[in-house]
Amino acid sequence: MASPPTPSTVSTTVTTSPSSTGGSELGPDPQLAAERKRKRKESNRLSAQRSRARKQRQLDDLTAQVAALRARNGAMDAAARDAARRCVAVQAENAMLHARTVELSARLQSLVDLIQCMQAGDAMYQYQQQQLPLVDATMYNYY
């Protein structure tokens, strides 16, 4: 039978894998720390790049929106100026039509007065004709 090994005959080697234990008992592995730092920098760089791209898209969207609103404002200003111009034209036409209405109303009243005068004169003439005796032309013989 074999005798059990004695401590002097057994050699023990302890190796630690930095990737499995997170570091050796001697301190953190500089390669692992450098790799983590590099990955963190890369991740931060990509995150910052995405953030800048997102902000640029927002800026582009807002710039386009400003341009659209300015164009819309310009169109609305033009429409307002056109409406004001048409309003002035309609007011001028309205004033002219009002003056024409006053003129025609006065003319109509004048014609109505003339007709009434003529009717009154005709009635007076007829009344006078009824009052005068019929004169025979032979009564007044001037020859």
TAHUZI-V624139 format. One record per run of one state. SS is the DSSP state (@ for helix, = for strand, . for the rest). FROM is the first residue (numbers start at 0). TO is the last residue. If there is no record, write none. Layout:
# TAHUZI-V624139
ss=[SS | SS]
from=[FROM | FROM]
to=[TO | TO]
This chain:
# TAHUZI-V624139
ss=[. | @ | . | = | . | = | . | @ | .]
from=[0 | 17 | 21 | 23 | 24 | 26 | 27 | 29 | 131]
to=[16 | 20 | 22 | 23 | 25 | 26 | 28 | 130 | 142]
